[in-house]
Amino acid sequence: MQNFVDPAILFFVFGVFAAAVKSNLEIPAPISRFLSLYLLMALGLKGGFALSRSGFTADVALSLGVAILLAIIVPLIGYTILKRGLNRYDAAALAATYGSVSAVTFITAVQSLDQAGIAYGGHMAAAMALMESPAIILAIVFANHARKTEQQNTQSLVPGARQESASGLSKILHESFTDGAQLLLLGAMIIGLVTGDAGQKIMAPFSIDLFKGMLAFFLLDMGIMTARNFKNVLSQPLWVSLYGVLAPPTHAMLALFICWLTGLPLGESILLMVLAASASYIAVPAVLREALPEANPGLYFGLSLGLTFPFNITIGIPLYTLVAVAVLG
């Protein structure tokens, strides 16, 4: 219940209410963009400062390895399940969406752990960045395979048909790894790592004192966007909505099992559970609009933002934390 009395979460709920009653309250797009970049910059700095104190150890490498493993396993499982009920393009898009991560969900989880006094490594910001791209790459591979199959079928029906080239993977890789938000996160983390304690003292008024208020302001905007996109969820078959609710805790339990096997600490395990359970509604839709135009944006964007994001923010994070504490102690 602690999450429900958190001011930032209550601002998210208030944003949902404001949009539901058709208020004209809205956050201008440039300000929303600034808030997003601020949160990523502050999170990167915080992770870099923490990493400068702990150093790059075997435990850090293990956490990053588990993060990459989850970023591969989750979309593979998702695509295998979803292609049974959806066309292969929509299945690939949803697999990418749920295989990638939500920075805001991660940031909210970090705040929750800080309030609960649960320690975690600053390198987890790097883990989040590493989990952004594998699912996108896999989705493009799935989509290219579907296109090739369709082209082969067309050629068999029309002997003179010419095969078109599949989407260039190199372009997708470039877009994934040079995305501005991701670069800012990694750049800020490197700056925090290099400057250490001295840099933390200088940047504290910016990256620490303002953080909670900025997060609350951003979640207000997310609440408004969630309510306005929820109609996209209602237009989908019931089993798709069930996937949006059941997939996150399932992915979280998978992450917990792997963390238990590898002996990761409690804080890192909770954050990996949250990352595995989250779904991207910024980076992945931006890439898929260009790379996978055959997929329905209302499906993957509406489900991730209209259902999974609010579920994780209000119920998921406390639930994952409770289960992890019970299992890992």
Secondary structure as GFF3:
##gff-version 3
##sequence-region A 1 329
A	DSSP	three_ten_helix	2	5	.	.	.	ID=ss1
A	DSSP	alpha_helix	7	20	.	.	.	ID=ss2
A	DSSP	alpha_helix	29	54	.	.	.	ID=ss3
A	DSSP	alpha_helix	58	82	.	.	.	ID=ss4
A	DSSP	alpha_helix	88	99	.	.	.	ID=ss5
A	DSSP	alpha_helix	103	116	.	.	.	ID=ss6
A	DSSP	alpha_helix	124	130	.	.	.	ID=ss7
A	DSSP	alpha_helix	134	157	.	.	.	ID=ss8
A	DSSP	alpha_helix	169	177	.	.	.	ID=ss9
A	DSSP	alpha_helix	180	204	.	.	.	ID=ss10
A	DSSP	pi_helix	205	209	.	.	.	ID=ss11
A	DSSP	alpha_helix	211	234	.	.	.	ID=ss12
A	DSSP	alpha_helix	238	262	.	.	.	ID=ss13
A	DSSP	alpha_helix	266	277	.	.	.	ID=ss14
A	DSSP	alpha_helix	283	291	.	.	.	ID=ss15
A	DSSP	alpha_helix	297	303	.	.	.	ID=ss16
A	DSSP	pi_helix	304	308	.	.	.	ID=ss17
A	DSSP	alpha_helix	309	311	.	.	.	ID=ss18
A	DSSP	pi_helix	312	316	.	.	.	ID=ss19
A	DSSP	alpha_helix	317	328	.	.	.	ID=ss20
###
